[in-house]
Amino acid sequence: MMLATRPEAFTALGEGSRHAQLAGLEHLEHIASQQAAAAVTAVRPVLPAYTGPETGDQITLLDAEIDAFLADELQDAFLPPHQQVTVLIPAHNEAASIAETIRSLRRQTIPPASITVVCDNCTDRTAEIALSMGVRVMTSVGNKARKAGALNQALSRMLPGMGPDDLVLIMDADSELCSTWIADALTALTADERLGGVCGTYLGLNDRGILRQLQRNEFVRASRLVPRRAALWVLSGTGTMFRVQVLREIARQRGRSFPGTPGEFYNSLSITEDYEITLALKSLGWRCIAPPGCTASTEIMPTWTALFRQRLRWQSGTLTALRNYGVTPVTWGNWAREVFFYLRYFAQVACWTIIGTSLAVHPSLHMPPWVVGMLGLIYAERVITVRKAGWKGILLAALLLPEWIYGMFDGLYLMQALFHEFTGGDLSWGHLEGTNA
């Protein structure tokens, strides 16, 4: 939420008396209290006096302070006493997407108390754009641990000043949250004290291209399954809200019960930090879910090479995290899931090999009725489950061959990740920078 600003208003503020400034701020308090529909009794700090000519940077600064002030008022109206939501957005060269990410937070029905963009080794205009939108910017120092290292630096600076009931929302700089995301997450966390973190389902941004549509189809199918699970496999980087006390517990157990350096929140050695911290959270006895209504849109890979690097990193990081945690009551389901993925791929390869061999030996389209029925059910399921992807997604599923090729593509990174796990090979981050800046 942002109040309109006029140059003449700032001139009056700069030239007026202290009494005029205080009167103006009292008017802002009155507007904020009406918008929040709640009485506010906390004492508010006075905004600094404006003493120079009106410039864009100074107007933006005061505008940002007003915006933060109103966010405080709305938080007081909707959140329990002494509870605040702080947003951290780790970003590496995200100038193309950071503005839309911030706008999605500005549209929240319950706005966060503060938004901080953590610029990690950025060489583009990410910090400049974030500052121009009135959010805080923090820059990592000497970080070589990618996203995990940047978040560790930010959390180590911010958490000491936060209360035990406060919440931290961590989201990727290329994602956009639906307007009720924070409200729905708060509802879930308030209803179940055993929840240590909540995230949402996500869909791909509506960019053009067959490969992008294949990914959107994949995300739509995955989002249908999430609400049916009692617990999540991973707290997604597109947006996850943590209890502050959970993050502190994890930091205390690093190097002891969990892998990593003592005092770290995220394991700086992990290339899939979201998956690893989910295992840590669940190992402490906390639950994690994706509440209904928490949905997000996120960047999807534009090329097969970029997709391969992304999925190889995800799969390799998953296998490494499971190896580090071992087989426990918490991780056995994750192990079973990975075994299923590999067996499913081998079964698909075997099935198509048998079909191909049979057609080569006996060239005929004749099939037993039960085979036709089974294939018909599989075909119908593939089409029906992508209805939310729109007509393009339905058409692509109906064509069958594109999704079959996409499914066979899985085996490339599955096998490569297994090879890396046995050989100890190192993987690059494979970060994709936007092109719209």
URWOLIN-V444170 format. One record per backbone hydrogen bond with DSSP energy under -1.0 kcal/mol. CO is the residue of the C=O (numbers start at 0). NH is the residue of the N-H. Records with the same first field share a line. If there is no record, write none. Layout:
BEGIN
CO: NH  NH
END
This chain:
BEGIN
5: 9
6: 10
7: 11
8: 12
9: 13
10: 14
11: 15
16: 20
17: 21
18: 22
19: 23
20: 24
21: 25
22: 26
23: 27
24: 28
25: 29
26: 30
27: 31
28: 32
29: 33
30: 34
31: 35
32: 36  37
54: 58
55: 59
56: 60
57: 61
58: 62
59: 63
60: 64
61: 65
62: 66
63: 67
64: 68
65: 69
66: 70
67: 71
68: 72
69: 73
70: 74
71: 75
72: 76
73: 77
74: 78
79: 82
83: 166
84: 112  113
85: 168
86: 115
87: 170
88: 117
90: 119
93: 96  97
96: 100
97: 101
98: 102
99: 103
101: 105
102: 106
104: 107
113: 86
114: 135
115: 88
116: 137
117: 90
118: 139
124: 128
125: 129
126: 130
127: 131
129: 134
130: 133
135: 116
137: 118
144: 148
145: 149
146: 150
147: 151
148: 152
149: 153
150: 154
151: 155
153: 157
154: 158
157: 160
158: 161
162: 165
165: 243
166: 85
167: 241
168: 87
169: 239
171: 174
173: 298
175: 296
177: 180
178: 108
179: 183
180: 184
181: 185
182: 186
183: 187
184: 188
185: 189
186: 190
187: 191
191: 194
193: 286
195: 242
197: 240
200: 295
202: 297
204: 206
208: 212
209: 213
210: 214
211: 215
212: 216
213: 217
214: 218
215: 219
216: 220
217: 221
218: 222
219: 223
221: 225
224: 227
225: 228
235: 238
236: 171
239: 169
240: 197
241: 167
242: 246
243: 247
244: 248
245: 249
246: 250
247: 251
248: 252
250: 262
252: 255  257
257: 254
260: 263
266: 269
271: 275
272: 276
273: 277
274: 278
275: 279
276: 280
277: 281
278: 282
279: 283
280: 285
281: 284
286: 195  196
287: 231
288: 198
290: 293
292: 294
293: 200
294: 177
295: 202
296: 175
297: 204
302: 306
303: 307
304: 308
305: 309
306: 310
307: 311
308: 312
309: 313
310: 314
311: 315
312: 316
313: 317
314: 318
315: 319
316: 320
317: 321
318: 322
319: 323
320: 324
321: 325
327: 331
330: 334
331: 335
332: 336
333: 337
334: 338
335: 339
336: 340
337: 341
338: 342
339: 343
340: 344
341: 345
342: 346
343: 347
344: 348
345: 349
346: 350
347: 351
348: 352
349: 353
350: 354
351: 355
352: 356
353: 357
354: 358
355: 359
356: 360
357: 361
367: 371
368: 372
369: 373
370: 374
371: 375
372: 376
373: 377
374: 378
375: 379
376: 380
377: 381
378: 382
379: 383
380: 384
382: 385
383: 386
385: 388
386: 389
389: 393
390: 394
391: 395
392: 396
393: 397
394: 398
398: 400
399: 403
400: 404
401: 405
402: 406
403: 407
404: 408
407: 410
408: 411
409: 413
410: 414
411: 415
412: 416
413: 417
414: 418
415: 419
416: 420
417: 421
418: 422
419: 423
END
